[in-house]
Amino acid sequence: MMHRVTLKKQWFVGSKSTNIENSYRFDAELGSGAYGKVIKATNLSSNQQVAIKMVQKNRVKDYKTFNKELSILRVMDHPNIVKILETYETDRICYLVMELCEGGELFDRIIQEKNLSEAHAAFIMRKLFSALSYCHDQGICHRDLKPENLMFLTKNPESDIKLIDFGLAKEVSESLVMHRFNGTPYYIAPEVLSRNYSYEVDCWSLGVIMYVMLSGTPPFNGRNNEEILMSVYNGSYSFRPRAFQMVSNMAKDLIARLLVKDPQLRYTARAAFNHPWIRGLAPLPEVPLSVEVFMDISQFVSSENLKKATLMFVASRLSERDLDQLKEVFIAFDKDGDGLLSRAEYEAGLQQSGIYLDKSTLDNMWHIIDSNKNNLIDYTEFLASCLHNQQYLDRGILKTAFEYFDMDGNGLITHSELRSVLRDREVTLTIKDQKVEEMIKEVDRNGDGYIDYQEFLQMMAGGS
């Protein structure tokens, strides 16, 4: 009997010490920050355009904290959180290969449009509340939410938005509070100034962002940082008549529930996601799962374990533009907006698409798609199960995938290479030898104990 192999999205975020310019062409500088430049680049195998953040190591005060940010980014798996694809490291520079966001910052859109329409603002806020709900459920507090850390994917007015920059993010247990002063004066919560705070600070920041989006002005002002912080600490603000004369009472109600000084009484991200203003102006899309996609899921369920792993890799690497329809289906299924599908949500989504399965079939499908075995379907797991062969039978992306498993570049995927890829970096959990042998035997047509590129391509074309 073939064993089901555990797969985790973070396993497919590569970490290399080779020359990055052998894999990417540097095209243009997008900007620069405290740590170094951000470059627009193109993957030489797949032609995928990416953003590469060049971090000068000598500018990083605490490299341990920097590595923690990388660990958080590797695990994050949500439609509205920027994806990290892989890293390259030299003695002087760490290169972070990221999803490319070309639409500019939310800050720029606010300046450009002065203030956003309520419908547009609600559309953006629904996505941000979902991303934040996901972060908090994963035990992550962002701590630096501001319009500059929210990027649009494209310049299209209806573009998706991405939460970026987890440089100040912190893992927090429910019983733990934080004490370090972090954040930007306009957007930090009052309790940060008392240095005793937790997840609720992020919800306050989104309240400030929503206020700014609808009015074009911040709720807390001052001539300098000290005065701004004093205004924040007092927690008193008003809906200025001129700025808010065209804003609905329902929108102001949501802002008021987020800008509550007492963090225990403040709205959570999940509560905000379900607020009538969001539900009314930015309802979830009604996008059914097509019969064609369901056939792709059925093929995924019966495919080889290495093919499942490869599809996880491909799903984690494809751009959002290639996945737009599947992303909308996932969002439509995710009724509570937490960025994960429960068994009930998945079954309800299938049924609303006209797909009814008996318990045994659904059980089998659920357990195979839930490849990290957390009893939920994560975003990348969902995408991997739904990919159509036209999306992955592209020689460029398949070559990139093969090279990821073929760590020494000799044209063969070996037992030890598979074991190295399919493991947790932070803990010494590695896939068992027996399962690796089974994965190779499923695909090794010539019986030499390795997987060559032709065998890999035949595996990926199987069932198509």
C-alpha positions in Angstrom: 0.0 0.0 0.0 1.3 3.5 -1.0 1.8 5.8 2.0 0.5 9.3 2.0 3.4 11.7 2.2 3.3 14.8 4.4 4.1 18.0 2.4 4.4 21.6 3.7 4.4 24.8 1.7 7.5 26.1 3.4 9.6 23.1 2.2 9.3 24.6 -1.3 10.9 27.9 -0.5 14.5 27.2 -1.5 17.6 28.4 0.2 20.8 28.5 -2.0 24.3 29.6 -1.8 25.0 29.6 -5.6 25.3 32.7 -7.8 21.9 34.2 -8.2 22.8 35.6 -11.6 22.9 32.1 -13.0 19.2 31.8 -12.3 17.9 35.4 -12.6 18.4 38.3 -15.0 18.4 41.6 -13.1 16.2 44.0 -15.1 15.7 47.3 -13.2 15.9 48.8 -9.7 12.5 49.2 -8.1 13.6 51.1 -5.0 15.9 51.0 -2.0 15.6 50.9 1.7 17.5 50.7 4.9 19.0 47.3 4.1 19.6 47.6 0.4 18.0 47.7 -3.1 14.9 46.0 -4.5 15.4 44.7 -8.1 12.9 43.6 -10.7 14.3 40.4 -12.2 13.4 37.5 -14.5 13.8 33.8 -13.9 16.0 32.5 -16.7 14.2 29.1 -16.8 10.5 30.0 -16.4 10.6 33.7 -17.5 8.6 34.6 -14.4 9.1 38.2 -13.2 10.0 38.6 -9.6 11.2 41.2 -7.1 14.5 40.6 -5.4 15.3 42.3 -2.1 19.0 42.6 -1.7 19.8 42.7 2.0 23.3 43.9 2.9 24.3 41.8 5.9 26.5 44.5 7.4 23.3 46.8 7.7 21.4 44.2 9.7 21.8 44.8 13.4 20.3 41.5 14.5 20.7 38.7 12.0 18.8 36.3 14.3 15.8 38.6 14.1 16.2 38.9 10.4 16.2 35.1 10.0 13.0 35.0 12.1 11.3 37.3 9.6 12.3 34.8 6.9 10.9 31.9 8.9 7.6 33.7 9.3 7.5 34.6 5.5 8.2 30.9 4.6 5.2 29.7 6.5 2.7 32.5 5.6 0.2 31.1 3.0 -2.6 33.5 2.2 -3.9 35.2 -1.0 -3.2 38.6 0.4 0.2 38.1 2.0 3.2 38.5 -0.3 4.9 35.2 -1.2 8.6 34.6 -0.7 9.8 32.2 -3.5 13.4 31.4 -2.5 16.6 32.9 -1.0 20.2 33.1 -2.1 23.0 33.9 0.3 26.6 35.1 0.0 29.1 36.3 2.6 27.9 39.9 2.1 24.3 39.8 0.7 21.1 37.8 1.3 18.8 37.9 -1.7 15.1 37.4 -1.1 13.2 36.4 -4.2 9.7 37.7 -3.8 6.4 37.9 -5.6 6.4 41.0 -7.8 3.9 43.7 -6.8 3.8 46.4 -9.5 0.8 48.4 -8.5 2.4 50.6 -6.0 1.7 51.2 -2.3 -1.8 51.9 -0.8 -0.2 55.1 0.4 0.2 56.3 -3.2 -3.3 55.4 -4.2 -4.7 57.4 -1.3 -2.6 60.4 -2.4 -3.7 59.9 -6.0 -7.4 59.6 -5.3 -7.5 61.8 -2.2 -10.0 59.4 -0.6 -11.3 56.1 -1.9 -15.0 55.3 -2.5 -16.6 53.2 0.2 -17.1 50.2 -2.1 -13.4 50.3 -3.1 -12.3 50.8 0.5 -14.5 47.9 1.7 -13.1 45.6 -1.0 -9.6 46.4 0.2 -10.5 46.1 3.9 -12.2 42.7 3.5 -8.9 41.3 2.2 -6.8 42.9 4.9 -9.1 41.7 7.7 -8.8 38.2 6.2 -5.0 38.4 6.0 -4.8 39.7 9.6 -7.2 37.1 10.9 -5.0 34.4 9.3 -1.8 35.9 10.8 -3.3 36.1 14.3 -4.6 32.5 14.0 -1.0 31.5 13.1 0.3 33.3 16.2 1.8 36.2 14.3 1.4 39.8 15.2 2.6 42.1 12.3 3.2 45.3 14.5 3.9 47.6 11.6 0.7 47.9 9.5 0.6 51.1 7.5 -0.3 52.1 3.9 3.4 51.8 2.9 3.4 48.1 3.8 0.3 47.3 1.6 1.1 46.9 -2.1 -1.1 46.4 -5.1 -0.3 43.5 -7.4 -1.0 45.5 -10.5 -1.9 49.1 -11.5 -5.4 47.9 -12.4 -8.0 49.8 -10.1 -9.4 46.4 -9.1 -6.0 44.9 -8.3 -5.5 42.6 -5.4 -3.6 43.9 -2.4 -0.7 42.3 -0.5 0.5 42.7 3.0 4.3 43.0 2.9 7.3 43.6 5.2 7.2 41.3 8.3 10.4 42.9 9.6 8.7 43.8 12.9 6.4 40.7 13.0 6.5 38.7 16.2 5.3 35.2 17.1 3.0 35.6 20.1 1.3 33.0 22.3 -2.2 33.9 23.7 -0.7 34.2 27.2 2.2 36.4 26.0 2.4 40.2 25.7 5.0 42.3 24.0 7.0 45.1 25.6 9.1 46.7 22.8 8.2 50.0 21.3 7.7 49.4 17.6 5.7 50.9 14.7 5.0 54.2 13.0 3.5 57.1 15.1 0.3 57.6 13.1 -0.6 53.9 13.1 0.5 52.5 16.4 -2.0 51.7 19.1 -2.1 53.5 22.5 -1.1 50.4 24.5 2.2 50.2 22.5 3.2 53.4 24.3 2.7 51.6 27.6 4.8 48.7 26.2 2.3 46.1 27.2 0.4 44.9 24.1 -0.6 41.9 21.9 -2.5 41.1 18.7 -5.0 43.9 19.2 -2.5 46.5 18.0 -2.8 45.3 14.4 -6.6 45.9 14.5 -6.1 49.4 15.7 -3.7 50.0 12.8 -6.2 48.8 10.3 -8.8 51.2 11.9 -6.4 54.1 11.3 -5.8 52.9 7.7 -9.5 52.7 7.0 -10.0 56.2 8.5 -7.3 57.5 6.2 -8.7 55.7 3.1 -12.1 57.3 3.5 -11.1 60.8 4.6 -7.6 61.4 3.2 -6.5 62.5 6.7 -5.2 60.6 9.8 -7.4 60.5 13.0 -4.5 61.5 15.2 -2.4 64.6 14.4 0.4 66.7 15.7 3.2 69.0 14.7 5.8 66.4 15.5 6.1 62.7 16.5 5.8 63.5 20.2 2.5 65.4 19.7 1.2 62.6 17.4 2.0 60.0 20.0 0.4 62.0 22.7 -2.8 62.3 20.6 -2.7 58.5 20.0 -2.1 57.8 23.7 -5.2 59.9 24.6 -7.2 57.9 22.0 -9.6 60.7 21.3 -10.5 61.5 17.7 -13.5 62.8 15.7 -15.1 62.2 12.3 -14.4 65.7 10.9 -17.5 66.9 9.2 -15.8 68.1 6.0 -13.8 64.9 5.5 -16.6 62.5 6.5 -19.7 64.3 5.1 -20.1 61.7 2.3 -19.1 58.7 4.5 -21.8 56.3 5.7 -22.7 55.8 9.4 -22.0 52.1 8.9 -18.4 52.8 7.8 -17.9 55.1 10.8 -19.3 52.4 13.1 -16.6 49.9 11.9 -13.9 52.5 12.4 -15.2 53.3 15.9 -15.1 49.6 16.8 -11.5 49.3 15.7 -10.3 52.6 17.3 -11.3 51.6 20.9 -8.6 52.5 23.4 -9.2 49.4 25.6 -7.7 46.5 23.5 -10.0 44.0 25.3 -13.1 45.8 23.9 -11.6 46.4 20.4 -12.9 44.5 17.4 -10.9 41.5 16.3 -10.0 41.0 12.6 -12.5 38.2 12.4 -15.3 40.4 13.9 -14.4 43.2 11.4 -14.5 40.8 8.5 -18.1 40.0 9.4 -19.2 43.6 10.0 -22.3 44.6 8.0 -20.4 47.3 6.1 -18.0 44.7 4.7 -20.7 42.2 4.1 -22.9 44.8 2.3 -20.3 46.5 0.1 -17.7 43.8 -0.4 -19.5 40.4 -0.3 -17.5 37.3 -1.0 -17.3 36.4 -4.7 -19.7 33.7 -5.9 -17.4 31.6 -8.0 -18.2 28.0 -8.4 -15.7 25.2 -8.8 -16.0 24.1 -12.5 -16.4 20.5 -13.5 -13.1 20.8 -15.3 -11.3 21.8 -12.1 -13.0 19.0 -10.2 -11.6 16.6 -12.8 -8.1 18.1 -12.1 -8.7 17.5 -8.4 -9.6 13.9 -9.1 -6.4 13.4 -11.1 -4.4 15.0 -8.3 -5.8 12.6 -5.7 -4.8 9.6 -7.7 -1.4 10.9 -8.8 2.1 9.9 -7.6 3.4 11.4 -4.4 6.3 13.1 -6.2 3.8 14.6 -8.7 1.8 16.0 -5.7 5.0 17.4 -4.3 5.9 19.0 -7.6 2.4 20.5 -7.9 2.9 22.0 -4.5 6.1 23.6 -5.7 4.5 24.9 -8.9 1.5 26.3 -7.0 3.9 28.1 -4.6 5.8 29.6 -7.6 3.2 30.5 -10.1 2.2 34.2 -10.2 -1.2 35.4 -9.0 -2.0 36.4 -12.5 -1.8 32.7 -13.5 -4.0 31.6 -10.6 -6.6 34.3 -10.5 -9.7 32.1 -11.1 -8.6 29.5 -8.6 -7.9 32.2 -6.0 -11.4 33.5 -6.4 -12.8 30.0 -5.9 -10.8 29.6 -2.7 -12.0 33.0 -1.4 -15.6 32.0 -2.2 -15.2 28.7 -0.3 -13.5 30.5 2.7 -16.7 31.9 4.3 -15.2 32.9 7.6 -12.2 34.6 5.9 -9.5 33.0 8.0 -7.5 32.0 4.9 -8.0 28.3 5.5 -10.8 25.8 4.5 -12.4 23.7 7.1 -14.0 20.4 6.1 -17.5 22.0 6.3 -16.4 24.9 4.1 -14.9 22.7 1.5 -17.9 20.3 1.4 -20.3 23.3 1.2 -18.3 24.9 -1.6 -18.4 21.7 -3.6 -22.1 21.4 -3.1 -22.8 25.0 -4.1 -20.8 24.1 -7.2 -23.2 21.2 -7.9 -20.7 18.6 -6.8 -22.0 16.0 -4.3 -19.7 13.3 -3.0 -20.4 10.3 -0.8 -18.6 10.3 2.6 -15.9 7.8 1.6 -14.9 9.7 -1.6 -14.9 13.1 0.3 -12.8 11.6 3.2 -10.2 10.3 0.8 -10.0 13.5 -1.2 -9.9 15.6 2.0 -7.0 13.6 3.5 -4.9 13.7 0.4 -5.4 17.4 -0.3 -4.6 18.2 3.3 -1.0 17.4 2.7 0.4 19.0 5.9 -2.1 17.1 8.0 -3.4 20.0 10.0 -7.0 19.0 9.3 -7.5 22.1 7.2 -6.9 22.9 3.5 -4.3 25.7 3.2 -4.2 28.1 0.2 -1.3 26.4 -1.6 -2.7 22.9 -0.9 -6.0 24.0 -2.6 -4.2 25.5 -5.6 -1.9 22.5 -6.1 -4.9 20.2 -6.1 -6.7 22.3 -8.8 -3.9 23.0 -11.3 -4.8 22.2 -14.8 -2.1 20.5 -16.9 -1.9 23.6 -19.1 -0.7 25.5 -16.0 2.1 23.2 -15.2 3.1 21.4 -18.4 5.2 24.4 -19.3 8.8 23.3 -19.7 10.1 26.4 -18.0 8.3 25.9 -14.7 8.9 22.1 -14.8 12.6 22.7 -15.4 12.7 25.0 -12.4 10.8 22.3 -10.3 13.2 19.5 -11.4 16.2 21.7 -10.6 14.7 22.3 -7.1 14.7 18.5 -6.4 18.0 17.9 -8.2 20.1 19.7 -5.7 23.5 18.9 -7.1 22.5 19.6 -10.7 23.7 16.3 -12.1 20.4 15.6 -13.9 19.1 13.0 -11.4 16.8 13.2 -8.4 18.3 10.9 -5.7 17.0 9.4 -2.5 19.1 11.7 -0.4 18.0 14.8 -2.3 14.3 14.0 -1.8 15.0 13.5 1.9 16.7 16.9 2.1 13.9 18.8 0.3 11.0 17.2 2.2 11.9 18.1 5.7 11.4 20.7 8.4 14.4 23.1 8.6 13.7 24.3 12.1 13.3 20.8 13.6 14.9 17.5 12.8 11.8 15.9 11.2 12.7 14.2 8.0 10.6 12.0 5.7 11.1 8.3 6.4 13.4 6.3 4.0 10.6 3.8 3.1 8.4 6.7 1.9 11.2 8.2 -0.2 11.9 4.8 -1.8 8.2 4.5 -2.6 8.2 7.9 -4.2 11.1 7.0 -6.4 9.7 3.6 -7.4 6.4 5.2 -8.5 8.3 7.2 -11.1 11.6 5.3 -11.8 10.7 3.6 -15.1 14.1 2.2 -15.9 14.7 0.9 -12.4 18.1 2.5 -11.8 17.0 3.9 -8.4 17.0 7.6 -9.6 14.6 9.9 -11.4 16.0 11.5 -14.5 14.4 14.5 -16.3 12.5 12.3 -18.9 11.0 10.2 -16.2 10.0 13.4 -14.4 8.4 14.9 -17.5 6.5 11.6 -18.1 5.2 11.6 -14.6 4.0 15.2 -14.9 2.3 14.4 -18.3 0.6 11.3 -16.9 -3.2 11.6 -16.6 -3.3 14.7 -18.8 
